[in-house]
């Protein structure tokens, strides 16, 4: 009987979601100007979010004459069938020929000249409409190429052969140079009992697991153990880094579940998996939506240790959440916001875990730097959210050419915004390091606290951001999210606006 009730409930949920999609499609047709719609557009749903008051937010992908539109996605907001607004980045309705001058093979050659000749398999080529940015939409080839180290998308103009844009499909941490973990001390882990012992798989969190990704051992083998004690807190035991990765993934799962009610990365109860010991002295970690997995290198052992610290695991899994919601394209300002989202929510995972061995702060990756002395004021980190320029490359404040920077540096402005929104300008000490944050206009900001700040940011990401959201649109989206949560004239909404102004996003 219980199974029958579950199935009926599930069927009702599907029916309700489909009804919301149908209503959204009707609203797109009746409010075409807001959606930048043309008669040749068609739409498919990517997800439905319903607020407690019945407000529906339906995320749609657009095609034009059968071609996918890069940057054409939108979110339709309504309540009781009445239109409220549309979140859309595409600038105007589409009106262009879909007949290419440059063929798919030529587009692959153009992309290959950038990628190099060592790609694996045949390049993927998809004729598309490119509608990102403020220029006129263009017919383009979307070319994807990969090898053991890189997975790149190139956008090639299908009329002129010009390379329009490129981005990596591996969303990385980006560095330069009872489990006994490397960074988080002795922590409990939920594992799976199997014949002969245990395996590093969590049945309570979507069966997420950790596998050996090393080139020197059998790649893809899940970690197994006879006594259910994992690692020895040093790199001498290869299970130590695996324990860190599994622990970080479990804390990230719990953070999203407890804080936002999100059931796993895809909000579908399915667990992603970790690959550890990837490559040889690999100084990076990355999320790949293709495998729905996180991959962690061991670092070079001199400048960087294994990249399995708590804030990095939270960072990588948060890339997965972005991929399953806003889909922020990993290039330009949207790419910077993508990276910032992972830094922001990865840091909030660290605060959620509140681990005494890896204490929470607004430094990204400080635990993986062997030269650091815990608690010392001169901590080295990958990024510093309260003052991004401390890394020597990230701007503290918005500038007009920020989209031309690497996404790990253009993210700095959003990181800075979030720190100021949560903590304000009064200096505070985290992990023994004083966090003193400047503003461009000299404003003193009190901060609204992490609890409110993370709710505002997450709602903006999941409800209002689209694949091409830039900094100006992020300001609008987060203000609206604050109004939704706390009221149109609330102190929180005013604080969001003032904080963006303080980092020069106007």
Helices and strands as residue ranges (DSSP letters): H 2-30, H 32-35, E 41-50, E 56-64, E 67-70, E 74-79, E 82-88, H 104-115, E 124-130, E 138-146, E 151-157, E 163-168, E 170-172, E 179-180, E 186-187, E 192-194, E 197-199, E 201-202, E 208-212, E 221-222, E 224-225, H 239-260, E 273-278, E 285-288, E 293-297, H 310-324, H 332-353, E 363-364, G 366-368, E 383-384, G 388-391, G 402-404, H 407-410, H 412-423, E 428-430, E 433-435, H 450-459, I 460-464, H 471-486, H 491-502
